[in-house]
Amino acid sequence: KQYVDEDSKEVLGGKEIHYDPNVGGGALAPSQGTNFNGLGQNGWIPYDAAIAVGPTHVLDMTNAQFGIYTRAGVNVSTTQFSTWWGTAAGTPFDPKCFYDRGAGKFVILATSVGNGLANMYIAVSQTSNPTGAWWKYTFDWRLDGTTATSNWGDYPGLGYSDNAIFINTNQYTISGNSYRYSKVRVLSKAQLYSGAAATYSDFVNLLNADGTSAFTVKPARCLSSSASEYLLNTRSGSGSSVTLWRIDNAPSAPTLTRVATVSVGSYSAPPDAKQPGTGILIATGDCRTQDVVWRNGFVYTGFSERTGTTKPTRRAAIRYLKISSAGVVNKNITYTASGIAIFYPAVTADASNNMFMTFSRSSTTEYASMYRTGMLTTDATIQASALVKAGVASNTSGRWGDYSAIENDPLDDTDVWMYSGWANTSNRWATWNAATSFGTPPVPPQKAVAQGAAAGVALRGNYPNPFNPSTIIYYSIPDEMHVRLTVYNVLGQEVATLLNETVNAGNHQTTFDATDYPSGMYFYKLAAGTNVSTGRMLLMK
């Protein structure tokens, strides 16, 4: 099947093209819940957004700073990297982070180069509360294993598997800043998560199958259990394939395998984006892939590319890829909007393999703004986008985001948090947080029956979510026991007791009627025996 660009009439080959019909910023899927302003410009350009979401706090990172917020959006603290890690090798930058819900740890990362030195910094929270104590590590990035070099690491990626953490960088010479090769470092979770001395293994000079350097090899955040780690790289300038990698036996004796060269059809670097009120363009970057996630046997990622063959029709678009662990393409889609530039995507998937995406967009009539979209497993196309935060002024700094961020919610695996930039006043960037959800239904009752008593106590979510005025909360218990089901507001105040009695074994559902409650985010808690589980729901009136 051939796909054609509707503006330029360019034949796009085997990849699909999906058009965003939303040019007006309507409230479309996925739905948006809690959202609030994030970190503002601190003198650094671009912002390089990164986010980690825990059970009680949201951690935002931009270049040279991080902020800690309550999940309702109250800023608890803002810390500069120069204070946190020091400046022996210059001020740290290019942040990355994640929350490891299995271990209950925040992990943050930054790189630095200066004074003839090159460092990579990692910090790990000692508990699930990022306002508490942290373990901090500094690695001399000039070392490839034990071999000394004069190189530093740029544009890091941060991924993890069940037992290990993986950092990738593009290696440049400290003097002259000439590109050398790609590098991946493997570290032990057990060591980092306990504050122990950290050992590591390095892979350097990764090559594509044709012998070219594998530039920006991004390690995946493995969102479902995996002893192996998966990595992926595109061609930054132009290409027609991507390379899939796998690391096994980490961290003790890691081995690196180039799994497949995956044909995805041609792509090339996007043009910079227009904006109102000025001829200065918004930088859209190149075709290097953005962060990668792996879940249930598939790698998900997105990157900016160009559509249109003639100058009037050329614009930035987004390539979305979903590739199996064996290197077989499942989704290969160019997402574009007629006459509008879209760029810097961040992609993830929920427990049902529904895809979520946030990105930047601008045009002659729209300042650089933050948007959201996604794709249910049952969808034929990527859904129409929705405005998250509108830009309000031109940005003529010459750089924009370099990357956006996205993170799954540890309290509810149907929810995803998005974090990106919007053009603020006085030629400054600002950032925005937004929790989103498709409101997908919980596990069907017939599946819960099949699982039987071995499934134990299970809070299976609520549907619909968002809702108005009522929603059904689903749960199952393996034996007869006392069950208490309560609802709380964002201040932690109990607002309703839905159930407080002995319940028979099996699958159950309870309705929450919010007719007399104000719009907003609510939490529900199931206490059954010694098991306590929580979920989140959004009332939209």
Salt bridges, closest charged atoms under 4 A:
ASP5 OD2 - ARG315 NH2 3.44
ASP7 OD2 - ARG315 NH1 3.32
GLU16 OE1 - HIS18 NE2 2.87
ASP20 OD2 - ARG361 NH1 3.89
ASP100 OD2 - LYS189 NZ 2.82
ASP140 OD2 - ARG142 NH2 2.95
ASP144 OD1 - LYS183 NZ 2.87
ASP202 OD2 - LYS183 NZ 3.99
ASP202 OD1 - ARG185 NE 2.68
ASP210 OD2 - ARG235 NH2 3.15
ASP248 OD2 - ARG246 NE 2.85
ASP286 OD1 - ARG288 NE 2.99
ASP291 OD1 - LYS96 NZ 3.06
ASP291 OD1 - LYS218 NZ 3.44
GLU305 OE2 - ARG319 NE 2.92
GLU366 OE1 - ARG361 NE 2.70
ASP402 OD2 - ARG399 NH2 2.53
GLU407 OE1 - ARG221 NE 3.93
ASP409 OD2 - ARG71 NH2 2.74
ASP409 OD2 - ARG536 NH2 2.70
ASP413 OD2 - ARG101 NH2 3.05
ASP413 OD2 - ARG295 NH2 2.32
ASP415 OD2 - ARG536 NH2 3.02
GLU494 OE2 - ARG484 NH2 3.02
